[in-house]
Amino acid sequence: TYLLTALLDPQDRSAWPAFLARYRPPLVAYAQRTYGFRPEDAEDVAQNSLLAFLTAYRRGDYNRDKGRLRHWLYGIAKNRMRERARERD
């Protein structure tokens, strides 16, 4: 899709805000619901997860043959959230 192609281009300034608008709210909600993060901590861990995703995606780590992009993104986010939850406890 256009958005995924555009994310590969650091000069495309429209891709990242569009991606954030689509994926950040559900990641924040997931962090709050599943891990009990306060709103500000959920925002922070969601942002860190999305940045980790972008770095890995631009590096070429995503393999479409292994599954949907959304599942890969959520896998990255779950790992970040678990790490943050362990640090908190």
Secondary structure, DSSP 8 states (H G I E B T S, - for coil): -HHHHHHT-TT-TTHHHHHHHHHHHHHHHHHHHHH---HHHHHHHHHHHHHHHHHHHHHT---GGG--HHHHHHHHHHHHHHHHHHHH-
